């Protein structure tokens, strides 16, 4: 039962990212906690009905769960796709998605709540088994996606429920076998889960992190991006589009079959750096469809090392359209690898004449459900510093982003911050900024500064290509870019700018958040901005927080207030609210802390959550052996302090390790937290009156919802370290004040 619920939650985050946009992923997790909490509240109010025959009620709730799961899957497959605009249609789809995903959590929550409340003398051990199973599901479900696809993984979740039904009602085995066979048959013939993509899908591949689709590009929609002059579609060779979770698009073009068309890339931003660094050693982060590589090959490089995060992207070149990429992948100078960009940078033992990345937007698939927004560790000041350090003498770093002025300015702000301790040259002499007709902006940086000859070569090429020169050393070009680069007090410029463009760091890696928390009027004016422009609007987060708190309070206290025989639950509420909020805060902050080490938020989500749940489950199984838990707060403080002190150095050292070694390291970092924090719930749940167990279960779930929102606010305004220390204070308060909790 627990494995099925967690599996449903994990798959919902993937469906939300695929069908909708990142903020819907958080809704999946919030709905899970709210649904379980609502079920527990109802159990607390109706205990006189089920306490004499809890096993019968468990069986009924399992049947309901199986039914709601089937209905919800059908609904989520049938609902129209939401394209990101929060108009009346978008709001309605938001609500329908929430309702469709909520029902199974309520039914499943009833089963789990009944198991925990119906046998109070075994609650701690049942809770431990619950956590162990949930942790195993969190680990296994992502691994099932590449093997079974979304339909197969959903069918597997349904089969887990059927196993639970047979476990408690053996007489149901024949019916369950029939349902399992029908589910398996559906999974084999089901269409790919619907996504934001509206054009024909040629190939679709699930990874543990996301889905990558190869999508047809009609002849009249072919294009070459990042050019100064738009190109006619008939002049472009055949193309397909590679899309990650229905977004993060990159084009794969048949430049092998039509080699003369490579000239179209010679006047695009991809070719800017090679104008002054011919025969260079080049490192490309995110080769995608290959435009960067093709463009660099036009400059006769000595070596091209290129990495991308996803195996299916490389497979698109080598298996789906190998004839289109033949001339590139067979070139002995080119080496394509599957690796996360930041990790690859840190593993390098040599310098490059050019380090280049173009429009890397992994946020499209970052629906971890932790509502960590779009944290991207390629776009932090520390990452930019690493890129600069990997340049050979006179090397050039080229970063291309979309042309929203605030995004380009933030790139420049962070480059200035990263360059300051590494160069004595004036920042204005070290950067060239170019723009394309499709609103992309390339920023070129040289640690030693660009010479007059180099500047003239780049600007002459740009003007001949129809590109816009926003800044060049020695040139007077009016505009915001020039205003910032030449400003006598750049910090004052950043503070006075109407949007938030201060540098982002590894401690708070929200590159795409451009709205200040201290300016609600500005937040109100930009709340309808599309997610590809700006994310993490404080009013949106505040609205989610208000909804979560109001729902939690209503569902938690409503039944108590409506019940004439109100139990004295004040201490229970305070204690379990505190540990629920503290646990989720530690969990989400740890996810962020190991994301850089592991290289991808979804991998960090799976490793951290599964490790926390499994180790907390082991601790819960032995909670009855402990007489008190006040020691947990100082131990937690020691763990937090040690982790924050040692993790940066450990992360840097681990970049050279294998993927499995880094996963194991992340698990070792996380495990002590799970072992320590798995005790308070189970320790106290067997020491309160049985009538209070449902309220404790509900309180813990609702507090987790609120805690997740608090993590966002604290990490965006302060840091994830602040999140961890806040959790320490919460645990210290509730464990000390709850030490005299009444026994039942």
C-alpha positions in Angstrom: 0.0 0.0 0.0 2.8 2.4 1.0 4.8 1.5 -2.1 1.8 2.1 -4.3 1.1 5.5 -2.8 4.6 6.7 -3.2 4.8 5.3 -6.7 1.7 7.2 -7.7 3.2 10.4 -6.2 6.5 10.0 -8.1 4.7 9.3 -11.4 2.4 12.2 -11.0 5.4 14.6 -10.8 6.7 13.2 -14.1 3.2 13.4 -15.7 2.9 17.0 -14.4 6.2 18.0 -15.9 5.4 16.3 -19.2 1.8 17.5 -19.6 1.9 20.9 -17.9 4.6 23.1 -16.4 7.0 22.9 -13.4 4.7 24.3 -10.8 2.2 21.5 -11.3 4.8 19.0 -10.1 4.5 20.5 -6.6 0.8 20.1 -6.7 1.3 16.3 -7.0 3.2 16.1 -3.8 1.0 18.6 -2.0 -2.1 16.7 -3.0 -0.5 13.5 -1.7 0.1 15.0 1.7 -3.3 16.8 1.8 -5.1 13.7 0.7 -3.5 11.5 3.4 -4.1 14.2 6.0 -7.7 14.5 5.0 -8.2 10.8 5.3 -6.6 10.8 8.7 -8.8 13.6 9.9 -11.9 11.7 8.8 -10.6 8.6 10.7 -10.2 10.7 13.8 -13.7 11.9 13.6 -15.3 8.5 12.9 -13.2 6.2 15.1 -16.3 4.9 16.8 -17.4 3.4 13.5 -14.3 1.5 12.5 -12.3 0.6 15.6 -14.2 -2.6 16.2 -13.4 -4.0 12.7 -10.5 -2.1 11.2 -9.5 -5.0 8.9 -12.8 -4.8 7.1 -12.4 -1.1 6.6 -8.9 -1.5 5.4 -10.1 -3.9 2.7 -12.9 -1.5 1.6 -10.5 1.4 1.4 -8.1 -0.7 -0.8 -10.9 -1.5 -3.2 -11.7 2.2 -3.3 -8.1 3.0 -3.9 -7.8 0.6 -6.9 -11.0 2.1 -8.4 -10.0 5.8 -7.9 -6.5 5.0 -9.3 -8.0 3.6 -12.5 -10.4 6.6 -12.8 -7.6 9.1 -12.1 -5.3 7.5 -14.7 -8.0 7.7 -17.3 -8.7 11.3 -16.4 -5.1 12.4 -16.5 -4.7 10.7 -19.9 -7.9 12.3 -21.2 -7.5 15.9 -19.8 -6.4 18.6 -22.4 -2.8 19.7 -22.1 -2.2 22.9 -20.2 0.1 25.3 -22.1 1.1 27.5 -19.2 -1.2 30.5 -19.3 -3.2 30.9 -16.1 -6.4 32.2 -17.8 -9.8 30.7 -17.1 -9.1 27.6 -19.1 -5.7 27.2 -17.5 -7.1 27.6 -14.0 -9.8 25.0 -14.7 -7.2 22.5 -16.0 -5.2 23.2 -12.8 -8.2 22.4 -10.7 -9.1 19.3 -12.7 -5.6 18.0 -12.5 -5.6 18.5 -8.8 -8.9 16.7 -8.3 -8.0 13.8 -10.5 -4.7 13.2 -8.7 -6.1 13.8 -5.2 -8.8 11.0 -5.0 -6.3 8.1 -4.8 -4.4 9.8 -2.1 -7.5 10.1 0.1 -8.4 6.4 -0.5 -4.9 5.2 0.1 -4.6 7.5 3.1 -7.6 5.8 4.6 -5.9 2.4 4.3 -2.7 3.5 5.8 -4.4 5.5 8.5 -6.5 2.5 9.4 -3.5 0.3 9.6 -1.7 2.8 11.9 -4.7 3.5 14.1 -6.4 0.1 14.2 -3.5 -1.7 15.8 -2.1 1.0 18.1 0.3 -1.4 19.9 2.1 -2.0 16.6 1.9 1.5 15.2 5.6 2.2 15.4 6.5 -1.0 13.5 3.8 -0.6 11.0 5.0 3.0 10.4 8.5 1.7 9.9 7.3 -0.8 7.3 5.4 2.0 5.6 8.6 4.1 5.3 10.7 1.2 4.1 8.2 0.3 1.4 7.8 3.9 0.3 11.6 4.3 0.1 11.9 1.2 -2.0 9.2 2.5 -4.3 10.9 5.8 -4.7 14.1 4.0 -5.7 12.5 1.5 -8.0 9.7 3.5 -9.8 12.2 5.8 -11.7 14.1 2.7 -12.8 10.9 1.1 -14.2 10.2 4.1 -16.4 12.8 3.3 -19.0 11.8 -0.4 -19.0 8.0 0.0 -19.0 7.2 3.5 -20.0 4.6 5.6 -18.1 1.7 3.3 -18.9 3.7 0.3 -17.6 4.8 2.1 -14.5 1.2 3.1 -13.7 0.1 -0.4 -14.2 2.7 -1.6 -11.8 1.4 0.8 -9.2 -2.1 -0.6 -9.7 -0.7 -4.1 -9.3 0.9 -3.2 -6.0 -2.6 -2.2 -4.8 -3.9 -5.6 -6.0 -1.2 -7.4 -4.0 -2.3 -5.4 -0.9 -5.9 -6.5 -1.6 -5.0 -10.1 -1.9 -2.9 -9.9 1.3 -5.9 -8.9 3.3 -8.6 -10.7 1.3 -7.2 -13.9 -0.3 -10.6 -14.7 -1.7 -10.1 -11.8 -4.1 -7.2 -13.3 -5.9 -9.1 -14.3 -9.1 -10.6 -10.9 -9.6 -7.2 -9.2 -8.9 -5.5 -11.5 -11.5 -8.1 -10.5 -14.1 -7.6 -6.8 -13.3 -3.8 -7.2 -13.4 -4.0 -8.9 -16.8 -6.2 -6.1 -18.2 -3.8 -3.5 -16.8 -0.8 -5.3 -18.4 -2.6 -5.5 -21.7 -3.5 -1.8 -21.5 0.1 -0.9 -20.8 1.4 -2.7 -23.9 -0.9 -0.9 -26.3 -1.3 2.5 -24.6 -0.2 5.5 -26.4 2.7 7.6 -24.9 1.5 9.7 -22.1 0.1 13.0 -23.6 2.4 16.0 -23.4 2.7 19.6 -24.5 3.8 18.4 -27.9 1.2 18.8 -30.6 3.2 17.5 -33.6 3.8 13.8 -34.6 6.3 12.0 -32.3 8.9 9.9 -34.2 10.6 8.4 -31.2 10.0 8.6 -27.5 12.3 7.4 -24.7 11.9 7.5 -21.0 14.9 7.9 -18.7 14.8 7.9 -14.9 14.9 11.7 -15.1 12.5 12.6 -17.9 11.1 11.8 -21.3 12.9 12.8 -24.5 10.9 12.9 -27.7 12.1 13.1 -31.3 9.4 15.3 -33.0 8.7 15.9 -36.7 9.3 19.4 -38.0 7.1 20.2 -41.0 9.0 21.6 -44.1 7.3 25.0 -43.6 8.5 25.3 -40.0 12.2 24.5 -40.5 14.6 27.1 -39.2 18.1 27.9 -38.0 18.1 29.5 -34.6 20.4 32.3 -33.3 20.9 34.0 -36.7 20.9 37.7 -37.4 18.8 37.2 -40.5 15.8 34.8 -40.7 16.3 32.0 -43.1 13.6 30.7 -45.6 12.3 27.2 -44.6 13.0 25.8 -48.0 16.7 26.6 -47.6 16.9 24.5 -44.5 17.6 20.7 -44.7 15.2 18.2 -43.1 14.9 18.6 -39.3 13.5 16.9 -36.2 13.1 18.5 -32.8 14.4 16.9 -29.7 12.2 17.8 -26.7 12.8 17.1 -23.0 9.4 16.6 -21.2 7.7 18.5 -24.0 9.9 21.5 -23.6 13.6 22.4 -23.8 13.6 22.1 -27.5 16.7 21.7 -29.8 16.8 21.0 -33.5 18.6 18.2 -35.2 19.3 19.0 -38.9 20.5 16.9 -41.8 23.8 18.7 -42.3 25.5 15.5 -43.5 23.1 15.0 -46.5 23.2 18.7 -47.4 26.7 19.9 -46.3 26.4 23.2 -48.2 23.7 24.2 -45.7 26.3 24.4 -42.9 27.0 27.9 -44.1 23.7 28.9 -42.4 25.5 28.3 -39.1 28.5 30.3 -40.1 26.5 33.5 -39.5 24.7 32.4 -36.3 25.7 33.0 -32.7 27.1 29.5 -32.4 30.0 30.6 -34.6 30.9 33.8 -32.6 33.9 32.5 -30.6 35.5 30.6 -33.4 35.9 33.8 -35.4 38.9 34.6 -33.1 39.9 31.2 -32.0 40.6 29.1 -35.1 41.9 25.6 -34.8 40.9 25.6 -31.1 40.3 22.9 -28.5 36.6 23.3 -27.7 34.4 22.1 -24.9 30.6 22.2 -25.5 28.1 21.8 -22.7 24.8 20.5 -24.0 25.4 19.5 -27.6 21.6 18.8 -28.1 20.8 18.7 -31.8 24.4 19.5 -32.7 24.3 23.1 -34.0 27.1 24.2 -31.7 29.3 21.3 -32.9 28.5 21.8 -36.6 29.3 25.5 -36.2 32.6 24.9 -34.4 33.6 22.4 -37.1 33.3 25.3 -39.6 36.2 26.9 -37.7 38.6 23.9 -38.3 39.0 23.1 -34.6 41.8 20.8 -33.3 39.4 19.0 -30.9 35.7 19.2 -29.9 34.6 17.5 -26.7 30.8 17.8 -26.2 28.6 16.5 -23.4 24.8 16.3 -22.9 22.8 15.1 -19.9 20.5 12.6 -21.7 21.3 9.3 -23.4 18.4 9.6 -25.8 19.8 12.9 -27.2 23.0 11.1 -28.1 20.9 8.2 -29.4 19.0 10.6 -31.7 22.3 11.2 -33.5 23.6 7.6 -33.5 20.4 5.6 -33.8 17.3 7.6 -34.8 18.9 9.8 -37.5 22.5 8.5 -37.8 22.7 9.4 -41.5 22.0 13.1 -40.7 24.8 13.3 -38.1 27.2 10.9 -39.9 29.8 13.5 -40.8 29.8 14.9 -37.3 29.9 11.6 -35.2 32.6 10.0 -37.5 34.9 13.1 -37.4 37.9 12.0 -35.4 38.1 15.4 -33.7 34.7 15.1 -32.2 33.9 13.2 -29.0 30.2 13.2 -27.8 29.6 12.0 -24.2 26.6 11.7 -21.9 27.4 13.7 -18.7 26.1 16.6 -16.7 27.9 19.8 -17.7 29.0 20.9 -14.2 30.3 17.5 -13.3 32.1 17.3 -16.7 33.8 20.7 -16.1 35.1 19.6 -12.7 36.5 16.4 -14.1 38.6 18.2 -16.8 42.3 18.0 -16.4 43.1 20.3 -19.3 42.3 23.7 -20.6 40.2 24.6 -23.6 40.5 27.5 -26.0 36.7 27.8 -26.1 34.1 26.7 -23.6 30.6 27.1 -25.0 27.0 26.5 -23.9 23.8 27.6 -25.6 20.4 27.9 -24.0 20.7 25.0 -21.5 17.3 24.9 -19.8 17.0 21.7 -17.7 14.3 23.3 -15.7 11.7 21.9 -18.1 12.0 18.5 -16.3 12.7 19.6 -12.8 9.3 18.7 -11.4 10.7 16.9 -8.4 7.7 17.9 -6.4 9.8 19.6 -3.9 8.9 22.9 -5.6 12.6 23.7 -5.9 11.6 25.7 -9.0 14.3 25.8 -11.6 17.5 25.5 -9.7 20.2 25.1 -12.3 23.7 24.7 -11.1 25.2 25.6 -14.5 24.0 29.2 -14.0 25.5 30.0 -10.6 28.5 32.3 -9.9 30.5 29.3 -8.8 29.8 27.5 -12.0 30.8 30.5 -14.1 34.0 30.6 -12.1 34.7 27.0 -12.9 34.1 27.6 -16.6 36.6 30.5 -16.5 39.1 28.3 -14.7 38.9 25.7 -17.5 40.0 28.2 -20.2 43.5 28.0 -21.5 45.4 31.3 -21.7 43.5 33.7 -24.0 40.6 31.3 -24.0 37.0 32.4 -24.6 33.9 31.5 -22.7 30.6 31.9 -24.6 27.3 31.7 -22.9 24.1 32.1 -24.9 20.8 32.8 -23.3 17.4 34.1 -24.2 17.3 37.9 -24.6 15.0 39.0 -21.8 17.1 41.9 -20.7 17.1 40.7 -17.1 18.4 37.3 -18.1 21.3 38.8 -20.1 22.1 41.2 -17.3 22.2 38.5 -14.7 24.7 36.5 -16.8 26.8 39.6 -17.0 26.5 40.3 -13.2 27.6 36.8 -12.4 30.4 36.8 -14.9 31.7 40.0 -13.4 31.5 38.5 -9.9 33.3 35.3 -11.0 35.9 37.1 -13.0 36.9 39.7 -10.4 39.3 37.5 -8.4 40.7 36.0 -11.7 41.6 39.1 -13.7 42.9 42.6 -13.2 41.5 43.9 -16.5 38.5 46.2 -16.7 35.3 44.1 -17.1 34.2 46.2 -20.1 37.4 45.1 -22.0 36.7 41.4 -21.2 33.2 40.9 -22.7 31.5 41.2 -26.0 27.7 40.8 -26.2 25.9 39.9 -29.4 22.2 39.4 -30.2 20.2 37.5 -32.8 16.9 38.1 -34.6 15.1 35.5 -32.5 16.1 37.2 -29.2 19.0 35.1 -28.2 22.1 36.8 -26.7 25.6 35.5 -26.7 28.1 36.8 -24.1 31.8 36.2 -24.9 34.3 36.6 -22.1 38.1 36.6 -22.2 40.0 36.6 -18.9 42.8 38.5 -20.5 40.5 41.0 -22.3 39.8 41.2 -26.0 42.4 43.0 -28.2 41.4 45.7 -30.7 42.0 43.3 -33.5 39.8 40.5 -31.9 37.1 43.0 -31.2 37.1 44.3 -34.8 37.0 40.7 -36.2 34.0 39.7 -34.0 32.0 43.0 -34.5 32.7 43.1 -38.3 31.5 39.5 -38.6 28.4 40.2 -36.5 27.4 43.2 -38.5 27.9 41.3 -41.8 25.8 38.5 -40.4 22.9 40.8 -39.4 23.6 40.3 -35.7 23.2 43.1 -33.1 26.3 44.2 -31.2 25.1 45.1 -27.6 28.5 45.7 -26.2 32.1 45.6 -27.5 35.3 47.0 -25.8 35.8 50.6 -26.8 32.5 51.0 -28.6 29.7 53.4 -27.5 26.5 51.5 -28.0 23.5 52.9 -26.1 21.3 50.4 -24.2 20.9 48.6 -20.9 23.8 46.2 -21.6 26.2 49.0 -22.2 24.8 50.9 -19.2 25.6 48.1 -16.9 29.0 47.1 -18.3 30.2 50.7 -18.2 28.5 51.7 -15.0 30.9 53.2 -12.4 29.0 51.4 -9.6 27.7 48.1 -10.9 26.3 47.1 -7.5 24.2 50.3 -7.4 22.9 49.4 -10.9 21.9 46.0 -9.7 20.1 47.3 -6.7 18.3 50.0 -8.7 17.2 47.7 -11.6 13.5 47.0 -11.3 13.9 43.2 -11.6 16.0 41.0 -9.4 19.4 40.4 -11.1 21.8 39.9 -8.2 24.2 36.9 -8.6 22.8 33.4 -7.9 25.0 31.0 -6.0 25.1 27.3 -5.2 23.5 28.1 -1.8 20.5 29.7 -3.6 20.6 28.6 -7.2 17.4 30.4 -8.6 18.8 31.9 -11.8 15.3 32.2 -13.3 13.8 34.1 -10.4 13.7 37.8 -11.2 11.0 39.1 -8.8 11.9 40.6 -5.4 10.1 39.3 -2.3 10.2 42.8 -0.9 8.2 44.4 -3.8 4.7 42.9 -3.9 3.5 45.5 -6.4 6.1 44.4 -8.9 5.3 40.7 -8.2 1.6 41.5 -9.0 2.5 43.1 -12.3 4.6 40.1 -13.5 2.6 37.2 -12.1 1.3 36.2 -15.5 4.8 36.0 -17.1 5.3 32.7 -18.8 7.6 30.3 -17.0 10.2 30.4 -19.7 10.7 34.1 -18.8 10.5 34.2 -15.0 9.8 31.7 -12.3 9.2 31.7 -8.6 6.9 34.8 -8.4 6.5 35.5 -4.6 2.7 36.1 -5.0 2.3 32.7 -6.7 4.3 31.0 -3.9 2.3 33.0 -1.3 -0.9 31.9 -3.0 0.1 28.3 -2.9 1.2 28.8 0.8 -2.2 30.4 1.7 -4.1 27.6 -0.1 -2.0 24.9 1.7 -2.3 26.5 5.1 -6.0 27.2 4.8 -6.7 23.6 3.5 -4.6 22.1 6.2 -6.2 24.0 9.0 -9.7 23.3 7.7 -9.1 19.6 7.2 -7.2 19.2 10.4 -9.2 21.3 12.9 -12.6 21.3 11.1 -13.4 17.7 12.2 -12.3 18.5 15.7 -14.5 21.6 15.9 -17.4 19.7 14.4 -17.0 16.9 16.8 -18.9 17.4 20.0 -16.6 15.0 21.9 -13.5 17.0 21.2 -10.3 15.2 22.4 -7.6 17.3 23.9 -5.2 17.3 21.0 -3.2 20.5 21.6 0.0 18.8 22.6 -0.4 16.1 19.9 -1.0 18.8 17.3 2.0 20.9 18.4 4.4 18.0 18.5 3.5 16.2 15.3 3.1 19.5 13.4 6.7 20.4 14.4 8.3 17.2 13.5 6.3 17.0 10.2 7.5 20.5 9.2 11.1 19.9 10.4 11.4 16.6 8.6 10.3 17.9 5.2 12.6 20.9 5.6 15.6 18.7 6.2 14.6 16.4 3.4 14.2 19.1 0.8 17.4 21.0 1.9 19.4 17.8 1.6 18.0 17.2 -1.9 19.4 20.5 -2.9 22.7 19.9 -1.1 23.4 16.7 -3.1 22.0 17.9 -6.4 25.3 19.4 -7.3 27.2 16.3 -6.3 24.8 14.0 -8.3 24.4 16.3 -11.3 20.6 16.4 -11.6 17.7 17.4 -9.3 15.6 14.4 -10.3 18.4 12.0 -9.4 18.9 13.9 -6.1 15.1 13.6 -5.4 15.1 9.9 -5.8 18.4 9.2 -3.9 17.6 11.5 -1.0 14.0 10.6 -0.6 14.5 6.9 -0.9 17.5 7.0 1.6 15.6 9.2 4.1 12.5 7.0 4.0 14.4 3.7 4.2 16.7 4.8 7.1 13.8 6.4 8.9 11.9 3.2 8.5 14.7 1.2 10.2 14.8 3.8 13.0 11.0 3.5 13.4 11.2 -0.2 13.8 13.4 0.3 16.9 11.8 3.4 18.3 10.2 1.5 21.2 13.6 0.8 22.6 14.3 4.5 23.3 13.0 6.1 26.5 13.4 9.8 25.4 14.3 11.8 22.3 15.6 15.1 23.6 19.1 14.2 22.4 17.9 14.3 18.8 18.1 18.2 18.5 21.8 18.5 19.4 22.7 15.5 17.3 20.8 17.0 14.4 22.6 20.3 14.9 25.9 18.4 14.8 24.9 16.7 11.5 23.8 19.9 9.9 27.0 21.7 11.0 29.2 18.9 9.8 27.4 18.5 6.5 27.6 22.2 5.7 31.3 22.3 6.6 32.4 19.2 4.7 30.0 19.0 1.7 31.6 21.6 -0.5 35.0 20.0 -0.4 33.5 16.5 -0.7 31.5 17.6 -3.7 34.5 19.0 -5.4 36.5 15.8 -4.8 33.6 13.6 -5.9 33.3 15.2 -9.4 36.1 12.8 -10.5 34.3 9.7 -9.2 31.9 7.4 -11.1 28.2 8.0 -11.0 27.6 5.0 -8.7 30.3 6.3 -6.3 28.6 9.7 -6.1 25.2 8.1 -5.5 26.6 6.0 -2.7 28.3 9.1 -1.2 25.0 11.0 -1.3 23.2 8.1 0.4 25.9 8.1 3.1 25.4 11.8 3.7 21.7 11.4 3.9 21.4 8.2 5.9 22.3 9.6 9.4 19.6 12.3 9.0 17.0 9.6 8.3 18.2 7.4 11.2 17.9 10.3 13.6 14.7 11.9 12.3 12.9 8.6 11.9 12.7 8.2 15.7 10.5 11.1 16.9 7.3 10.1 15.1 7.3 6.4 16.0 8.6 7.1 19.5 5.7 9.3 20.3 2.9 7.6 18.3 2.9 4.6 20.6 2.9 6.8 23.7 -0.3 8.8 23.0 -3.9 7.7 23.5 -5.2 5.6 20.6 -7.9 8.1 19.9 -5.2 10.7 19.1 -3.3 8.6 16.5 -5.4 9.7 13.5 -4.9 13.4 14.5 -1.1 12.8 14.8 -1.0 11.3 11.4 -3.1 14.1 9.9 -1.1 16.8 11.6 2.2 15.4 10.4 0.9 15.3 6.8 -0.5 18.8 6.7 2.7 20.2 8.4 4.8 18.7 5.6 2.8 20.6 3.0 3.4 23.9 4.8 7.0 23.1 5.5 7.6 22.5 1.8 6.4 26.0 1.0 8.5 27.5 3.8 11.6 25.8 2.3 11.0 27.7 -1.0 10.6 31.1 0.8 13.7 30.6 3.0 15.9 29.2 0.3 15.0 32.0 -2.2 15.5 34.8 0.3 18.3 33.4 2.4 19.8 30.0 1.6 19.3 26.2 2.0 21.7 26.4 5.0 19.1 28.7 6.6 16.5 26.0 5.9 18.5 23.4 7.8 19.2 25.6 10.8 15.5 26.5 11.0 14.6 22.8 11.0 17.1 22.3 13.9 15.3 25.1 15.9 11.9 23.5 15.2 13.1 20.1 16.4 14.7 21.6 19.5 11.4 23.4 20.4 9.0 20.5 19.9 11.2 17.8 21.4 11.9 19.8 24.5 8.4 21.0 25.0 7.0 17.6 24.2 9.2 15.7 26.6 6.3 15.5 29.1 3.8 14.2 26.6 1.1 12.3 28.3 1.1 8.5 27.9 -1.8 6.3 26.9 
